[in-house]
Amino acid sequence: MKAAKVEEASMGMLETDYLQEVEIGKKLQEKYLTIISPESPAKLYCCYAMIMVLAVAVITLFVAFSVRTEKSVISTPGPCYATCPKDWIGFGNKCFYFSEDMRNWTFSQTSCMAVGAQLARFDGLKELNFLKRYVGNSFSWIDLQRESTQHPWKWTDNIEYNNLVPVEGEEKHAYLGDWRIRSSRDYIKRHWVCSKSNSYTSQYSVPSSF
């Protein structure tokens, strides 16, 4: 009788242990199924799809921005400059040539005209200061002339000089020298400066005005 009860108690304990193990197994199975559930690949595919969409959007925006920038550069080009002829210097919208040779005023003017220029003229203080700097202490013919001391100074195109800077002396032809504009007889040999207009001249860095 006692043996039967002991056996029954043992069977009860075994059954309890078995049920506990089954329960633990179910819980583990549920966790495992959760990990390998068909929903997981779907979520991964969804993430991949979102990443691809975002990547495409970023690439599209980058390409669009690049094209827009390129069009902007093409539609609004910066200043375009062409260089002056060899041995000439660009300033503003003109090219200037400073001779190394020395000749009279008439020869100097003819020499400038032979290359489509004229003896130098200036349209303002900036150009005059530019010429003064490059002429320095040497004496160089410029375009100004007059018929006599009773007549005004004029450029060779017959435009009257505005006396921006007075011409010193009593002669009929002007030259730059020693940082001033002076007059001289036309047969004296001097250096000369030619100038000609050029809509797109190379820019030259010039110090501040004197």
C-alpha positions as CSV (number, residue, x, y, z in Angstrom):
1,M,0.0,0.0,0.0
2,K,2.8,2.3,1.0
3,A,4.7,1.3,-2.1
4,A,1.7,2.2,-4.3
5,K,1.5,5.6,-2.7
6,V,5.2,6.3,-3.1
7,E,5.0,5.2,-6.7
8,E,1.9,7.5,-7.2
9,A,3.8,10.4,-5.6
10,S,6.8,9.8,-7.8
11,M,4.6,9.7,-10.9
12,G,3.0,12.9,-9.8
13,M,6.4,14.6,-9.4
14,L,7.5,13.2,-12.8
15,E,4.3,14.5,-14.4
16,T,4.8,17.9,-12.8
17,D,8.4,18.1,-14.0
18,Y,7.3,17.0,-17.5
19,L,4.7,19.7,-17.6
20,Q,7.2,22.3,-16.4
21,E,9.6,21.2,-19.1
22,V,6.9,21.4,-21.7
23,E,5.9,24.8,-20.6
24,I,9.5,26.0,-20.8
25,G,9.8,24.4,-24.2
26,K,6.7,26.2,-25.4
27,K,8.1,29.5,-24.2
28,L,11.5,28.9,-25.9
29,Q,9.6,27.9,-29.0
30,E,7.6,31.1,-29.0
31,K,10.8,33.2,-28.6
32,Y,12.5,31.3,-31.4
33,L,9.5,31.7,-33.6
34,T,9.5,35.4,-32.8
35,I,13.1,35.6,-33.9
36,I,12.7,33.6,-37.1
37,S,9.1,34.7,-37.8
38,P,8.2,35.4,-41.4
39,E,7.6,39.0,-40.2
40,S,11.3,39.6,-39.8
41,P,12.3,39.3,-43.4
42,A,9.4,41.5,-44.3
43,K,10.6,44.1,-41.9
44,L,14.1,43.8,-43.4
45,Y,12.8,44.2,-46.9
46,C,10.8,47.2,-45.8
47,C,14.0,48.8,-44.3
48,Y,16.0,48.0,-47.5
49,A,13.2,49.6,-49.6
50,M,13.2,52.7,-47.5
51,I,17.0,53.0,-47.7
52,M,16.9,52.6,-51.5
53,V,14.2,55.3,-51.7
54,L,16.2,57.7,-49.6
55,A,19.4,57.0,-51.6
56,V,17.6,57.6,-54.9
57,A,16.2,60.8,-53.5
58,V,19.6,62.0,-52.3
59,I,21.2,61.2,-55.7
60,T,18.4,63.0,-57.5
61,L,18.7,66.1,-55.4
62,F,22.5,66.1,-55.9
63,V,22.2,65.8,-59.7
64,A,19.6,68.5,-59.8
65,F,21.7,70.8,-57.7
66,S,24.8,70.2,-59.9
67,V,22.8,70.9,-63.1
68,R,21.3,74.0,-61.7
69,T,24.8,75.3,-60.5
70,E,26.2,74.6,-64.0
71,K,23.4,76.4,-65.7
72,S,23.9,79.3,-63.3
73,V,27.6,79.5,-64.1
74,I,26.9,79.4,-67.9
75,S,24.1,81.9,-67.8
76,T,26.0,84.5,-65.8
77,P,29.6,84.3,-66.9
78,G,32.3,86.3,-65.1
79,P,34.2,89.0,-66.8
80,C,36.1,87.8,-69.9
81,Y,39.4,89.4,-70.6
82,A,41.6,89.2,-73.6
83,T,45.3,90.0,-73.3
84,C,46.8,93.0,-74.9
85,P,49.4,92.5,-77.6
86,K,52.9,91.5,-76.6
87,D,54.8,94.2,-74.8
88,W,51.6,96.2,-74.2
89,I,50.1,96.7,-70.8
90,G,46.3,96.8,-70.2
91,F,44.7,99.3,-67.9
92,G,40.9,99.9,-67.8
93,N,39.7,99.5,-71.4
94,K,42.9,100.4,-73.1
95,C,46.3,99.0,-74.0
96,F,49.4,101.0,-73.6
97,Y,52.9,100.6,-75.2
98,F,56.0,102.3,-73.7
99,S,58.8,102.6,-76.2
100,E,62.4,101.9,-75.6
101,D,63.5,103.9,-78.6
102,M,63.7,107.7,-78.8
103,R,62.3,109.7,-81.7
104,N,60.6,113.1,-82.4
105,W,56.9,113.7,-81.9
106,T,55.9,113.2,-85.5
107,F,57.7,109.9,-85.9
108,S,56.3,108.7,-82.5
109,Q,52.8,109.5,-83.6
110,T,53.3,107.7,-87.0
111,S,54.8,104.7,-85.2
112,C,51.7,104.4,-83.0
113,M,49.3,104.8,-85.9
114,A,51.1,102.0,-87.8
115,V,49.8,99.5,-85.1
116,G,46.3,100.9,-84.9
117,A,47.0,103.2,-82.0
118,Q,47.9,106.8,-81.3
119,L,50.1,108.7,-78.9
120,A,48.8,108.1,-75.4
121,R,45.8,110.0,-74.1
122,F,44.2,109.8,-70.7
123,D,40.6,110.1,-69.8
124,G,41.0,110.7,-66.0
125,L,43.4,110.9,-63.1
126,K,43.6,107.1,-62.7
127,E,44.9,106.7,-66.3
128,L,47.2,109.7,-65.9
129,N,48.6,108.3,-62.6
130,F,49.1,104.9,-64.3
131,L,51.1,106.6,-67.1
132,K,53.1,108.7,-64.6
133,R,54.2,105.6,-62.8
134,Y,55.4,103.8,-65.9
135,V,57.1,106.8,-67.5
136,G,58.7,107.8,-64.2
137,N,61.6,110.2,-64.7
138,S,62.0,109.5,-68.4
139,F,60.5,111.8,-70.9
140,S,57.8,110.3,-73.2
141,W,55.7,112.0,-75.9
142,I,51.9,111.9,-75.4
143,D,49.0,112.9,-77.8
144,L,48.5,116.6,-76.7
145,Q,49.4,119.4,-79.0
146,R,48.4,123.0,-79.8
147,E,48.8,125.6,-82.6
148,S,50.3,128.2,-80.3
149,T,50.3,129.6,-76.8
150,Q,47.1,131.4,-77.7
151,H,45.3,128.2,-78.6
152,P,44.0,125.5,-76.3
153,W,45.6,122.1,-76.0
154,K,43.9,119.4,-78.0
155,W,44.1,115.7,-78.7
156,T,44.9,114.7,-82.3
157,D,41.2,113.9,-82.9
158,N,40.6,117.6,-82.3
159,I,38.9,117.2,-78.9
160,E,39.9,120.0,-76.6
161,Y,41.9,119.0,-73.5
162,N,40.0,119.7,-70.3
163,N,43.1,120.8,-68.4
164,L,42.7,118.1,-65.9
165,V,46.4,118.7,-65.1
166,P,48.0,121.9,-66.5
167,V,50.7,121.5,-69.2
168,E,53.8,123.4,-68.2
169,G,55.9,125.3,-70.8
170,E,55.4,127.5,-73.9
171,E,55.9,124.9,-76.6
172,K,53.4,123.1,-78.9
173,H,53.7,119.4,-78.1
174,A,53.3,117.7,-74.7
175,Y,55.2,114.9,-73.0
176,L,55.2,113.2,-69.7
177,G,58.3,113.4,-67.5
178,D,59.4,113.8,-63.9
179,W,55.8,113.1,-62.8
180,R,54.5,116.2,-64.7
181,I,53.1,117.1,-68.1
182,R,55.4,119.5,-70.0
183,S,55.6,121.0,-73.4
184,S,58.5,120.7,-75.9
185,R,59.6,121.3,-79.5
186,D,58.4,118.5,-81.7
187,Y,61.9,117.6,-83.2
188,I,63.5,116.7,-79.9
189,K,63.9,112.9,-79.6
190,R,62.1,111.3,-76.7
191,H,60.5,108.1,-75.7
192,W,56.8,107.8,-76.5
193,V,53.7,106.0,-75.2
194,C,51.0,104.6,-77.5
195,S,47.4,103.8,-76.5
196,K,44.5,102.1,-78.1
197,S,41.1,101.1,-77.0
198,N,40.3,97.4,-76.3
199,S,36.9,96.4,-74.9
200,Y,38.4,93.4,-73.1
201,T,41.9,94.2,-72.0
202,S,43.9,92.3,-69.4
203,Q,43.7,94.0,-66.0
204,Y,46.9,95.1,-64.4
205,S,47.3,95.7,-60.7
206,V,48.1,99.3,-60.2
207,P,49.1,100.9,-56.9
208,S,47.0,103.6,-55.4
209,S,46.9,107.1,-57.0
210,F,49.8,109.4,-56.3
